[in-house]
Amino acid sequence: MIKGIIFCVCFLFAQLFVLSYIDHRHGSGESATRQATTAQNSQRQREDDEEEQA
C-alpha cells in the first residue's frame, strides 16, 4: 500500500512538472505580447497626461 501511495505522489509530481514546462513554453510568446501592449498603453497615458497639463 505504501508503494502505491509513493508511486501516486511521484506520478503527480511528474505530471505537474510536465504541465509547468509546457505552460512556460507556450506562455512565453503571449507574455511578450502582453508586455508590449502594456508598454504602449503606458506611453499613451503619459502623452495624454502631458497634453492635459499643457
Residue, then its C-alpha position, 0 to 999 in steps of 0.5 A: m500500500i505504501k508503494g502505491i501511495i509513493f508511486c501516486v505522489c511521484f506520478l503527480f509530481a511528474q505530471l505537474f512538472v510536465l504541465s509547468y514546462i509546457d505552460h512556460r513554453h507556450g506562455s512565453g510568446e503571449s507574455a511578450t505580447r502582453q508586455a508590449t501592449t502594456a508598454q504602449n498603453s503606458q506611453r499613451q497615458r503619459e502623452d495624454d497626461e502631458e497634453e492635459q497639463a499643457 
